Amino acid sequence: MQQTTTTPDLFPEAETPIEIIPARKLAAKVTALYVAPFDHFETRAVDELRLGFDGIDGDFHAGATRRSGGREPWYPRGTEMRNERQLSVVAADELAIVAARMGLAEIKPEWIGANLLIEGLPHLSMLPSGTLLFFRGGVTVKVDAQNGPCRIAGRSVAEHAGMADQEAGALAFPKAAKRLRGLVAWVEKPGCIVAGEEISVRVPEQWIYRA
């Protein structure tokens, strides 16, 4: 009598399936553009950004690599590593929330070293890693992660806003700006970005990894 064998299921369904949120497309627009001098992180407004694979030519954060700092405690400080922080992207509505939390009239993008001010994307800082920004002029930028707020940016805010206790302001900013400080990104496809340019945003599939 011929025996039949059963092929084991190599991919059995998990008892608790992982929820997959489909990819989606959104639209946005460039409100303003900024560049940092090569020797300081604060930026100034410009009409266009010329981007190469190293980021913005002459910008403080330009380069294919960078030195590790406090955000990378797994490396000795100053270790050369890939530069995934070529661009800082922020939204006006989120900066307004941070300003209100700190009791300020405003926080300008230049004060915290932003390169791109974008409008039309709700909860900009919550866009996941891997999100692609396709600019109408041909540039593509890929989101690396949220930009964690720090006391250096906080001190700049406190100084520009004329806070009486600038050290307290520097300490308040990281708490007030948590998950509202925008994103860091890098150049996937170089070119030129101009103010007012339209952006097609592709948010990738998302899921929560649980071992």
N, C-alpha and C positions, 0 to 999 in steps of 0.2 A: 504493500500500500504506500503510495507516494505521500510523503509528509510535506506540508506547506510551512514555510517560515514567514514570520512577521518581521518586517523591517522596522526597527525602532524609530520612534519620532525623535529626530535630532533637535527639533525646535519646539518642544512642548509649550503650550500656553502657560504663562505664569499664573499662579493663584490670584495674584493681584496685578493685572496688566498695567503697564506703564501708559499713562495718557500721553498721546502725541498731539500737539497742537499744530495744525497745518501751517505751512509757509503762507505769507500774504504779502501783498503789495500796497504801499502807501505813497502819498505824494507830499512834497514839502517844497520850501523855497528858501534861497539864501537871502537873509536880511542884511547882513554886513560881514565884512572880511577884515582880518587883522594880521599883522606880522610883528614878531618880537625882534628887537635888535639882537645881534649875535651875542651880546654880553649880559642880557637881562631877560627875565621871563615875561615881564609886562609887555603888552602889545600896543600897536597904534593902528588906526583905521587906514585901509587901502582900498583901491577900486578893483583890484584883481589879485589872485594868488597864482603864481606860476609854480607848478608842482612837478617834481621829478621823483624817481624811486627813493631818493633820500629825504623826501618831504619838501618843505618850502625852502627855496634857495636863500641862504643867509639867515634863516630863522634860528632862534635860540635852541629849538628842539630838532633841528635838521640833522640828518645823518642816518646811515644804514644801521649803525649800532649806537649804543649809549652805555653809560656807566650805571651799574646797579646802585640803589640807594635804600632808604628805609622801607620802601614798598616790597623789597625782595630780600627778606631776612635769611633766606636759604642760601644766599651768596655772600661772600665777604664784600663789604661795601667797596665800590669802585670796580667791580668785575665787569669786563666788557661783555655785552649781551645784545641780542637783537633789539632794535628800536621800534617798539610797537606804539610809541607815544609821539609820533610825528605831528599829529594834529589834535587840537583841543576843540571840541564842539559843544556849544551851549545853547540854551533856549531862554528867551526873555521872560516867559511866564514863570519858569523855575527860579530864575535869579530874583524875580520880584517876591517870590515866597520866602527865599532866604533873607532878602533885605528886610521884609516885614518881621521875620523871626528875630532879627538882630536890632530891630527898632530903627532902621535906616530908611531914607527916602528911596534909595536905589543902590544897586551894585552894577557897575558897568563891566561889560565883558573884558575890556582892556585891563582892568585891575587884576584879574585873575588869569591873565595870559591866554585868553581864548583866541582862536584863529577863525572860527566859523560861528556866526550867530544864525540859527535856523528857526523858521516858523512853520507851523502847520502840522507838527508831529506832537500829539499828546503824550505826555510822560516820556520826553526825549531820553532822559537818563536811564530809563528802564528798558531801552532797546537792547536785545541780547547780543552777546558776542557773535561775530560772523555776519551781522547785518551789513548789507551792501548799499551804499549811496551812489546812485548813477546820476551824475550831473549832466544836464542837457548838452553842455559843450564837449563832452567826451570823457571827462575825468571819472574814475571810479575810486571810492574810498571805502575801506573795510573797517568796521568797528571792532576794536579789541576788547574794551571793557569800560565799566564806569570809571570816571576820574575821581579817585578818592580825595576829598577835601583835606587840606593840610594847614598848619599854622603859618607857613610862609605866605600862602595866598591870603590867609586871614589877616596877617599883619598888613599886607598891601591894602586890603579893603578898609581896615581900621584907619590907616594913614590917609588914604584918599577921602574917606568919609569924614575925617576930622573928629574921630571918636575921642572923647576925653581920656578914657583909659584904653590905650591902644593894645596893651598886652592882654587885657580882658577880651577885647575884640578879636584878637588873633586866636585866642583859645575858644571863643564862642563860635567862630566860623565853621570848624570841622563838624560840630554837632548840628548847627543850623542847616548846613549844606549837605548833610548825609543823604545820598541817593538823589540829589538835586543839582549836583555840580557839573553835570554833563558827561561827555564821553571822551575817551582817547581813541584815536584811529590812525591808520597808516595808509599810504598811497598804494593802491593795487594797479591802477592805470593812470599814468601821468598826463598832464595837460594844463589848461588854464581855467580857473573858476572866476566868474565875475559876479558882482553884486546883483541881486534880482534874479539870478538863474534858478530855473526849476530843477527839482530833484525827484527822481523815481527811487523809492526806497523798497528794498526787498528784505523782509524779515524772514529768517530761516525757520524751519521746523524747530519746535521747542519741546522739551520734556524735562522732568525732574529725575535725576539719577539717584536711585536708592539701591545700595548693594544688598 
